[in-house]
Amino acid sequence: MAAEPRRTESGLPIEPVYGPETLADFDAATRLGAPGQYPFTRGVYPTMYTGKPWTMRQYAGFGTAAESNARYKQLIANGTMGLSVAFDLPTQMGYDSDAAISHGEVGKVGVAVDSVEDMNVLFGGIPLGEVSTSMTINAPGSLLLLLYQLVGEAQGVPSNRLTGTIQNDVLKEYIARGTYIFPPKPSLRLIADVFQYCRAEIPKWNTISISGYHMAEAGANPAQEIAFTLANGIEYVRTAVAAGMDVDDFAPRLSFFFVSRTTLLEEVAKFRAARRIWARVMKEEFGARNPKSQMLRFHTQTAGVQLTAQQPEVNLVRVSVQALAAVFGGTQSLHTNSFDEAIALPTEKSARLALRTQQVLAFETDVTATVDPFAGSYVVEAMTDELEAAALELMAKVEDMGGAVAAIEQGYQKGEIERTAYRIQQEQDSGERTVVGVNRFQLAEEEPYEPLRVDPAIEAQQAERLARLRADRDTSAVDRALSQLRKAAEGTDNVLYPMKEALAARATVGEVCDALRGVWGTYVPVDRF
């Protein structure tokens, strides 16, 4: 009796041998095209890494703005080509550090930013006209973008020279992370306002990074990651078009964010399938004419969920394989996780080793010597087609429910991801799925490790800074600006213009979000399970 074939993370069979018969009906001209040409299966640029490598963008942020600023300068000195900012939980949810709900979380999983003063410290001595900055911020993404613009103005950098990305992807928050503030409808309105504002004021900025990463970290398999991410992207495009924007006016600034796992072959196929689906959707459904509107450009982060606290040095091997999968898959920028992130915030040494992993791949191997080395591979092309079909099937289910928001309200994506996560955990617990150092190849005794710890005094320090700010600023100017913001939120005007005035007057992140909460309300999910 023949053994059952192995299966991919998406549940698709992996055959022991692939040959020409696998691709008997495969039309390379239509399924692949040339690199840099529709349907972009082989990559979004003709030369890919043969001219220059991907952007090495290390994610960092912890404690105070001053501490994070020092880490950014270390990363730049070590060769990082782009910054990526992690914000603490209160900032992500639009609360000030001295709010009661923020107690115990200030500076823990990222940097605390309460006002333009913190943002000035965060980027002090870093020339914003020369670096590209990605900010992992969603519900209050518009605020952090405006704070960044204000810092650029203080440095004398014209806004048309600022480059970077705000994540700004609130739909996946309802599915996987939970750091939402407002209900879906006003959240989508705010995102459309960001699209319009950036087109007029910050034209080189990537206005959204539509994220599958966090869904994958919550348990989504590769097919679900593609399907639910692209379904969210379709919802954003529809929202912008409904607001009166031409698709080619904003779509070139859309970007995506995916995970990269240790299952290298399927990950390469995933990235190729995602590019092909998005290109077809943008061209056929939305009538995008500009090739840049059809390109799926994406940032990748190696899979934090696959890192282990047991034998943490083994994570260096995992991250290397994950990074290689992202590069073979054609990523535009990459963050490599530090080996100690399953324990605590990365130390300076571990963050440097993570960056060195990318530099070895870029400068010591031959993976940058040719474009798309997997093109024509029997197994990868077969996997790409199978993953594409599986993702399209899931996307069709979302459409049948009325689109991404309607499916979110019915709990569909969240339920599917939770079922997958539960199955994976069962496989690990039973030993069916090997995790080195956890359920096989364990050590009798783990070596001691001293993690980086955040000083709990940071919360009191931030509260003191906020007290000084409120005492020194022009309170009447803040009140007037917040009143104008509420008025815009109640109507149809773009809220980013009065929001910027409020932040420039030194209104805090929490005060601005509270003004919008007063108009739009907050989102309370319905438990359907």
C-alpha positions, 0 to 999 in steps of 0.5 A: 500500500502506497504511503500518503503523500506529504502535504504543504502547509495549505493542505495540498499534496506534495508528490515525491517526484515532479516531471514534464507531465506535471506541466503538460498544459502549462503555457509559460507565455501567459502564466509567467511572462517576462520579469517586470511584465504582466502578470508579474509572476516572475517579479515586479521589476525586469532586473530584480536583484541583479542591479541592487538587492532588496531593501534591508529593513530591520523592525525595531522600537522599544521603550522611550523614543530616545532608546529607539533612536539610539537603536535606529542609529546602530542599525544604520551604522551596521548597514540597514537601508530602511527603518521599520518602527514598532510602536507600543500597544497604547500607541497602536490603540490610540491611547496616551501613555498616562491613560489608565488603560495603558498601565503596564504596557507603555514601551513594552512591545514598541516605542511609546509616541504620545505627541510630535515631541516624542516623534522629534526625539525618535527621529532626531539626527536621522535625515528623513530625506535620505532614509525610507521608514516603514511604520507598523501602525494601523488604526491611528496610522494617519496620525503617525504619518502626519507626525512624521511629516511634521518632523520632516518639515522641522528638518527642512525636508520637503514632503515630496521627498519623504519615502516610506510606508504606513501599514494602515491596514485595519481590516486585518485587525478585525481578523487577527490582531485586535488593535482596531479603534473605530468601526469598519465603515469610518475606518475605511473612510479614514484610509481613503482620506489617507490615499487622497492626502498622500497623492496631494501632499506626500506623493512618494509615500506608500499609503497602505501595507496590506498585511497577511503577515499577522494573519499568518502569525495567528495561524493562517496557512499560505492559501488563507494568507493570500486569499484573505489579504487580497480580499482586504486589498480589493475592499480598499480599492473599492472604497477608494474608487467609491470615494471618487478616486481613479484607480491609477491615481492611488494603486501604484502606492499600494503595497503588501506585507507577507510572512516567510516560513521555513517551508521554502518551496511553498513560500516561493510558490505563494509569492508568485501566485499572489502576484499573478492573482493581484495583477489579474484583479487590478487589470480585469476587475478595476481596469487599471491601465498603469502597470504599476497599479497591477504590481503586487509589491511587498515587504516580508518578515520572517516567521516569528511564530516559528521561533522557539524559546527552547534552544534559541540559537536554532532560530538563526537557522530557521531565519536564514531559510525563511529569508532565502524563501523571501528572496527567491520569492521576489520580495522588495524589502525584508526584515529578518527576526532576531534569534531571541525574539521568542524570549524578549525584545532583541538585544543589540547583538541579536539584531545585528546578527539578523541583519548580517543574515540578509547581508550574507545572502545578498553579498556572499551567495549567487542568489542575486545573480539571476532573476527568478531562478525557480522559473520553470521548476516542475514542482514550484510551477505546479505548487504556484498553480495549486496555491492560486486555485486554492486562494481563489476558491477562498476569495470567492467565498468571501465575495459570496458573503458580500466582500471582506467587511461583510465576511469579517462581520460574519466571523468567517476569516477569523474562524477559518484561521482559528481552525487552522491554528488549532489543527497545527497545535494538535499536530505539534502536541502529538509529534506529527509535526516536528519542531526541533528543540520542542517536541524532538531533539530536546536538551535535558537542560537549557543554557541560561540566556539574559534577555533585554528588559524594558525599564518599568520607569518608562511609564512614569517618565512618559506621564511626566513628559505629557504633563509638561507638554499640556502645561506648556502648549496653547490649550485654546489652539489645541481645543480649536484644532480638535473642534475642527477635526470633529467637524470634518469627521462629522461631514465629508471633508478630508480629516487629515488636514485638521488632524495635522493642525491639531498635532502641530498644536501639540495635541496628543495621539490620545486626544486626537483619537478621542475626538474621532471616537466621539464622532465615529464610536468604537468597534465592539466585535460580536462573538459568533463562536 
